[in-house]
Amino acid sequence: MSSPTSHDSAGLLARWWDTYTAVDEDDDMLHADTRLAVTAPFGRTWPGLAPSRESTTNPDQLAAELAQAYLVDRPQARLGLVGAASGAEAVAAVGWAGPCNYDNDTAKFSAVVRDWEHRFGARVVAVGFSTLHLSVVAPPANEHDALLVAAEHFAFCPDNIWQGDRPYTLAAYAERITGVHHWDFWWD
C-alpha cells in the first residue's frame, strides 16, 4: 500500500469518475443510455470538486455524538485504537480493505477522506468489512453543491448510487445527502 500523502484527491476522483462512467456496450447491468442517465446532469464529464463549506460546529464533537448513536444501533461494534493523526490516516494505517473490489490501495481512499476532513469537516466514525461511516459538519446545503458532492461520492464509491436507494441517479442521491451530517459508504 502506498501513502495517503502521495495521492491527489482531485486527480483520483477524476480518474475514478472516468472509469465508472465509461460506456461499455457489453455491460449486462447498465446499458449505455441507462449508465449516462445515472450520472446526469454531468454524463461522462467530470464536474470537479465541490466547494468547501465553513461551519461553526466542532467536527470532533459531532463525530463523538454520531459514534455514540452508531453504538446504540450496533451494540456489537468494537472500538479500535490506531496510532494515526486522523481517521483518514487510520484507515490506511490499519490496512482496511473495504473497497478491495475497486482498488487494493486503501491509501487512495484515505487521501479522499483526508480531503473531505479539510473541506467538509468530515471525521471517520466507523469502518466495517466493506463500509465506511463519516460524520460531516458542513454537508452540501443546496442542490448545485449536493450534485457536486454526489459526483464525488459516485467516483469514490459507485455502489452508493448503483445499488443504493431508488432511483439510482446522482440527482436522487444528492437530495438524500443535502444537509445530512453523516455519509455512509459500502462497496459490494
Beta strands, then each sheet from edge to edge (+ up, - down):
strand 1: 122-127
strand 2: 131-136
strand 3: 182-186
sheet 1: 1+ 2- 3+
end
